[in-house]
Amino acid sequence: MTDFQQLAHDRYSCRSFSGRPVEGEKIDALVDVALAAPTAVDRQPWRMWVVETPEAVARLAAHTRFDFGARVILVLGALPDEAWVRKYDGRNFADVDASIVGTHVMLAAHDLGLGTTWVGHFDAPAVKGEFPEMEPYDLVALFPLGYPAEDAEPAPMHFKRRPADELVIRI
């Protein structure tokens, strides 16, 4: 495995994919790291759908401009009723847990030579209409998945990071 710090710096939001199919073993590896992701009180209130048939990918892609031509799209959802809730303020951690899973998937995809990006811009009610099994879930993100196209590169903003003294407060 790649050194984690290097992996964190090298990974970028891939928005252009080649037509090369993603091997089932690599999808299985992403499922494995999703299952290994920590969640609050180990409740695992998330679900992930691997959308991989051409017909299903087309149905899903019809509800976002940001499928980037991927042949596989992972859909990540959470069920708030299954999540841990902080007693002091009622904060539900379903979206946090799903975000941890999504981050694991994005980093592992890059480590496997694949590209992906976090897509939050999609019509969740329409997606649920296309895929009724997703109806009870809060759909958190889509992850178009594939091998990066030859011309794929990080967006210019990828390299612009605010300095630590603006973002980190030491007390």
Sequence and secondary structure as in RCSB ss.txt:
>XXXX:A:sequence
MTDFQQLAHDRYSCRSFSGRPVEGEKIDALVDVALAAPTAVDRQPWRMWVVETPEAVARLAAHTRFDFGARVILV
LGALPDEAWVRKYDGRNFADVDASIVGTHVMLAAHDLGLGTTWVGHFDAPAVKGEFPEMEPYDLVALFPLGYPAE
DAEPAPMHFKRRPADELVIRI
>XXXX:A:secstr
   HHHHHHH  B   B S    HHHHHHHHHHHHHS  GGG   EEEEEE SHHHHHHHHTT S  TT SEEEE
EEE GGGS B TTT  B HHHHHHHHHHHHHHHHHHTT EE  B  S HHHHHHH GGGTTSEEEEEEEEE B T
T    GGGG    HHHH    
